[in-house]
Amino acid sequence: MNDVNILELRNITKLFPGVKALDSVSMQVRPGTVHALMGENGAGKSTLMRCLFGIYKMDEGEIFFKGNKAVFNSAKDALESGISMIHQELMNVPDRCVKENIWLGREPFKMRGFLKFLDHKKMYDDTLSLMRRLEMDIDPNRRMGDLSISLQQTCEIARAVSYNASIVVMDEPTSSLSDNEAAHLFRIIEDLKRRGIAIIYITHRMNEVFKISDTVSVMRDGKMVGTFRTADLNEEKLIRLMVGRDNANIFPYMTPCSDEVVLKVEGLTSDDPRSFRNVSFELHKGEILGIGGLVGAQRTELVEAIFGLRGITSGSIFHRGLEVRNANPRKAIGHGIALLTEDRRGSGIFPLLSITTNTSVPSLKSFRNKLGLLDHGEIRKVSERINQSLKTKTPTMETLIQDLSGGNQQKVLISRWLMTEPDIFIMDEPTRGIDVGAKFEIYTIIAELMKQGKSIILVSSEMTELIGMSHRVMVLCDGRHTGTLSRTEATQERIMRLAALFN
């Protein structure tokens, strides 16, 4: 392990309107190591990396890279200097193919006489070579938008590695990956370490930190708490450093639910023959029904069909005893159903719009006056009231939602659906990419909704979350409903046995 720092961040300060996101933060990184960067959502981790990567202009501080003072005015500057980054949110172009996404801005060209043409063959061959080197089986000609979220994230990893950088920043790289895909990423990281490449690794998953990192830096409230050898830490100590408290009682008390059925699904079958089929279940008033399963179990596809985003060939949906046909999301919203999607950036937030606008989008019709005009004052008032009730941390309601932490973005999305006054919440991976402190806040919100008599369908890939937050756990495997476990029956072993029943 090299003791000479490849990167030094000295006294980095970043101000946003009404908030100091970074307060004189310093950090050193050595080559050939994995340097984990930990902290609650909103601690400043991603902001610090965006300053390094030239996305944000820091207000104070200096960057030293390979011993020399460096100024990165753009991401292009950082990339050309040897720093690449895998962003927390997907940054691809869905309508372009994999190879075009990998080499975006670096496309190879060939000359024919005096004319220059895009060299599609070289781009294909280079992508195929990269995928083989990384042991990834993805067709370079596949349209990016047709890939699953996990495969899109895998392509993001491939693109970052393709720059042959000296430092690779990975911001929540496994948030959309299965356990096998994450293990594959860790093998790639080991290979990068052997080649002397430094990895700055941001994650909310404690087990990953202790599995792959050499050093851990902890941030809290925009300040650097300290840097530690991973071998000198354990999970409880790391949590105390991050949040200033122990990890006790992270899951709130679960109140008993009613026997009243608010949603009944009978024999629901997708119009895609590869997806879910003949799924039936009931959801009770004040119940949290967890849906578990492995990657490819069709959990997301099922809840999206209930919300009117996917077609069905057979089956019925009953809301409070009446059959409903959710041909589209507007119909589902009218029937009192809300959906918090798994891809916060891709299908949740409008990043360049304010918190007020993001909160009120599905409810604008209810704010029209007698002349048919929008009452903007009332929109702002109600949006602010709901976000305040969820303790959304923001300088103002006109702040762009992209400037909030992931946990606070999620609170805005929950506020959005609260404004529609639903009685059924579908939450697909509500804590993905969120640290332990922000998770507790989301769990508290979910528990409060439950106490208010709201019914919740919770899709989660985290076993502890699924078991700790559910009255019952329904398990899918290969699009089939393989069993439902009560709270007392639900264990990781029983869920996994049902999740792998047809594999």
N, C-alpha and C positions, 0 to 999 in steps of 0.2 A: 504494500500500500504506500503510495507516494505521499510524503508529508508536505510537499509544496502545493499551495493552493492554486487551482486553475481559475477560480473565480472568487472575487471578494466584493461584497456589497457593503458600502460604508455609509451609515447614517442616512438611509433612504427615507425621505418624507414625501407623502402624497396627500394633497388636500382636494376634497370634493366640496361642493357648496354645502356648508353647514356641518361638515364632518371631517375629521383628520383620519383618513383611512390607514396611513402608515406614519408612525411617529419615531423617526430616527432609528430605523431598523438596520442592523448589520448582520452579515452572515458570510461564512467562508466554506468553500466546497473544494475537496481534493479530487484529483483525477482517479478514475478506476474505482469509484465508490458509489454506493447508493445513499444519497442524503435525503432522508424523509423530512418533509415539512408538514407539521401538524398544527392543528388549532381548530376551534369551533368555526362554523360558517360565519363570515363577517369578521374573522380575526385579522384578515389582510393577506392571506396566503396567495390567492390568485392575483390580487392587486400588485403584490411584490413581484410576482413572476411577469406580469404584464409590463411593469416598469423595466424589468430586465430585458424583455423581448421587444421593447420599443413601441408597444401598443399604447401605453400611457407615458406621458412626459412627467418625470418626477419633479417635485418642487425644490427639493434639496437632496444632496448626497452624491456619491461617486460610485462608479462601477470599474473594477479592475479585472481584466480578462487576460489570462496568460501573462500576468505581470505588468501589463500596460493599461493605462487609463483608456476606457472605451466609452463612446457615446453612440447609442443606438437610437436614431430618430424614427425608425420604422421597423416593422417585422422583417422587411427585406434586408436591412442593415444587419440585424442579428443573425439571420440565416446565412448570409454571405460571410459572416465572421466565424461561423461554426457553432451556432446555438439554434437548436430546433425545439419545437414545442407541440405536445399533444394537448389540445384544449379540453376542458371539462365538458363543454357542449360540442356536439358535432359541427364541424366547419366545412362540410363537403358541399358539392354541387349535385343535387339529386338527379337532375336531368342529363348529366354527363356520365360516361362510363368510368369504370375503375381506373383504367390507365390514364385517362384525361385528368382525373382527380389527383392521381399520384404525382403527375408531372406538370400540374397547373402552374403556369408562369415560367416553366423551364422546358417547354416542349422542344423536342429535337426537330430540326428542319433539314431539308436536302435541296440542292440546287439542280435545276434543269435549265441549262443555258443561263439566262440572266434572271430567271424566275425562281423564287423560293417557295417551297411547299412543305407542309407539315409531314414529317416522316412517321406515318402511322405504324409501319412495320417495326421500326426501331423502338418506338414507344411501347408497342406490344411486347417485343422481345425483352426489353429492359425491365418491364413490369413482371413478366413471367420469371425472369432470372431473379428478381428481388423476392418474389413470392416463394420461389423454390429455396432460396437461401434462408428465408425466415420460416420455411416449412408451413406455408399457408396455401390452402387449396382454393383459390378464388380466380375465376375467369376474368382476365383483364378487360374483356369486352362487355362484361355484365354492366347494365345500368345501375348506378349507385343507389338510386331510389328504390330499386327492386330488391335490394339486399335487406336482411334483418338488421335491427339496430346493432346487434353484437358484431355482425360482419362489417358493417359500416365503421364501427369503432376499430376493428382489426385493420381495416384499410388506412385509418388515421395513423395507427401505429406504424404501418409499413411506410407511409409517406414521411413521417418524422425520421425514421431510420435511414431513408433513402438519401438524406442530405449529407451523410457521412460526417455528422457534427461531432465536436469535442464534448459538448454538453447536450443532453436531451432532457427537457422538462416534461414530465408526465403528470398532468392534472386530472386526477380521478380516472386513470386509464381503464380500470376494471369495472367501472360502474355499470356497464352494459354487457359484461362478459360472463359466460358460464364458468364453473370451476375449472373445467378442462381448458377453456380458452385462456383463463387467467394463469393457469400453470404453464401454458405455452408461452405467454408473455414473460413469465419469470425466467424461462430458459433463454429467451431473447436478451433479457436484461443481464443475465450471467455472461452471455457471449459478449455483450457490449462492455461489461466490466473488464473482461479478459483483454479486450483491445484498448484498455486505458480510457474509455469514455466514461464521463461522470453522468450520473442520473440524479436529477432532483425530482423526488417522488412525493406527490401530494395525494393523500388518500384519507378516507374516514374509517377504513377497515383496519382494526388493530392487529389482526393476525398477519396481515401483509407486512406491516412495519417490522414485526419481529422475525418474519420469515426472510426478508430480502434486504433490509437496510443495514448499513454500517453505523450511521450517525443520524440523530434526530434533532431537528430544531423545532422549538415549540413557540407559537405566537398566540397572543391573547389581546384583544381590543386594540389591534394595530401596533402592538409593541412586541419585541422579541423577548420572550421569557428566558430562553437559554438554549444552548446546544449541548447534547449529551451523547455518549457512546450508547448504542442500542443495548449492548450487553449489560449496561448498568441500570437499565430500566425494567419495569414490569408493567402490566396493563393498568393496575390501579394507580401507580405513580404517574404514569403518562396521562391518565384521565385527570388526576388532580392538577397537573401542570397546565393542561388545556383549559379546564373549566373552573378550577378553583374549588372543586368539591368532589366527593366520592361518587361512584357509579351506582350507589344503592337505589333501589326502587325506581328504576328507569321506566318501568311500565306502570301506568296508573291503575287504580282499583277498578275492576270490571263489575258494574252493577248488573243484576239479572235482567234479561230481556223479557218482553211480553210474549204471550202465545199468539198474538194477533199477526196474521200473515199480511205483509204489505206488498210483497212481490212473489209471484209464482211463475216458474219457468217449466214448461212441459215439452220434452222431446225436441228441443231446439237443435236444428241441424244447419250447418253453413252451406252457402251455395258454392263454396270451394270444396271439392271432394277430399282435399288434403287436410282440411281443417276439422273443427269440432263436429260431433254428430250425436244426436239423441241424448242431449244433456237436460236433466231435470233437477230442480232444487227449489227450496222455499227460503225466503228471507223474512224475519220477524221484526216487529217494531222494536226499536232500541237495541237491535242485534248488530254485532260485528261478525260477518261471515267471511272468514279467510279463504282465499283460493290459492292452493299450493300446486307445485308441479315443477318438473325440470324444464330447461329451455326446449321449446318446441312442443310443449304440452297444449298450446292454443288457449292459454288463459286470457291474454290480451285480446285475441280474436273473438272470444266468447263475450267479454264485457263490451267490446266495441259494437258487436251485433245487437246487444241489448240496448245500446245507446243510439242505434240507427246508423252507425258508420259502416256496417258490413251487411251484406244480404244473407237471407236465410231461405231455404227451400221448404222446410217444414218445421212444425212446432208452434207453440203459443206462449205469449207473455201476458200475465194477468197482474194488473195494479189495483190493489184493494178490491179484488174479486171481479173486476171488469177486464175483459180482454182488450189489449191495446196493440196497435200496430205502429211501431216506431220506424217508419219508413226513412226518417232522417233525424238528425240531432234536434232540430227544432220541435219535432213531434215528441221526442223523449223529454226535452225540457218542459214542454207543456204538460207532460204526465208526471212531473215532479222528480225527474231523474237528473243527476249531475255526474259528469265524468272528469276526473282528474287524470290526465293521460300520463303514460310512462315516460314520454320524451318531452321534458319541460320546454326545451328550446324549440324543437321541431314542430310540436303541435299544441303548445301551451301558451307561452308568453308572446307578446308582440314587442320585441326587444327595443325598438326605437320609439315606442310610445310611452306615455306617462303611466304612473301607478293608477291614477284616476281612470284613465281610458281603459287600461287592462282590466280593471275591476268591473267596469260597467258595460263592457262590450255586449254580452248576451241579454242585457236587461234594458237596453236603450228605449225599446218600444214603450215600456211602462213609465218613462219620464217625458212623454210628449204631452204638451198642454192642449187646450181646446183648439188652438190654431194648427196643431200638428207639429209645432216646433219643440225642440229639445230644451228642457229646463236645466241648463248647465249648472246653475247654482245648486239645485237639488241633487244633481248627479255628484258634484264634488262633496256635498254635505254627507250623503249616504255612504259614498265610497270611503270617506275619511272615518266615519263612525265605525264601519265594519272592520276596516284595517286596524283601527285603534283597539277594537275589542280583541283582536288576535295578536296585538302587540307587534305589529309589523314595524321593523326598525328602518326609518327612512328620513332624510333631511326634510323633504316636503312631499306632498302628494303629486307634484308635477315632476319629480325626479324620474328619469327614464328607468324602467324596470330592469334593464340590462346592467345598471350600476348597483343593483342590490345583490347580496349574497344569495346562494341557492336556496337556503332555508327561508329567507324573507321573500324571494320570488314565489316559493311554494305557498306561503301565507297569503300573498296577493291572489293567487289562483283559487285558493279556498274561499277567500273573500268574494271573488267573482261569482262563485256558485252559490254562496250564501245569499247573495243579492237576488237570485232567482227563486229563493224560498223553496228548495226541494225537500222532499222527505226521504229520498234515497240518494246516498253518496256512493259512487263507484270510485275507488282510489287505487290506481294502478302504479305500484312501486312509489308510494308517496314520500319515502325517505331516501330514494336513490341519490347518491352524491352528496349526502348530508351527514355531518359529523354527529357525535354522540350528544352534544349539548343541544343542537338544533332538533335532533330526533326527539328528545324529551319534550320539546315545545310542541312538535307536530303531534306526538302521542297524546299530550294534554288536550290539544284542540279536538282530536278525534274522540277522546273520552267525554269531553264536554258535549259534543254533538250527540253522542250516544245517550247521555243523561237527559238531553232535550227531547229524546224520543226519535231522533233520526236513525235511519237504518243504513248500515255501511257494508259495502262489499270491498274487502281489502285484498288486493293481489300483491303478493310479496315473494321475493326470492330468498329472503333472509328467514331462516327457520325460527330463530329466537323471537323475531318480530311477529311472525305468523302465529306462533304458539302463545306468546305473551299478550297479544292484542285481540285475540279472537274468542268468541263464544263457541264457535264450531269451525272446523277446517274442512273444506271440500277439496278433494284432490283430483286433478286431471292428469291423464297420461295419454299422449298421442291423440288428443282430441276427445277422449272418453272420460266420463265421470266414473272413477274407480272406487270411490268411497267417501264417506263423511265421518269425521271424528269429533266427539264432544270435547270440551275443554279439558276434562279429566282424562280422556283417552289419548289426546294428541301428544305424541312424542316425536322426536326427530326420526327415530327408527321406524315407527309406524307410518309416518308420512312418506318417508323414502321408499318403504315397501310398496305403498300404493302408487307412488309416483313412477316407479320402475316396473309396474306390473306387466306392461305389454312390451317392454324393451328387451 
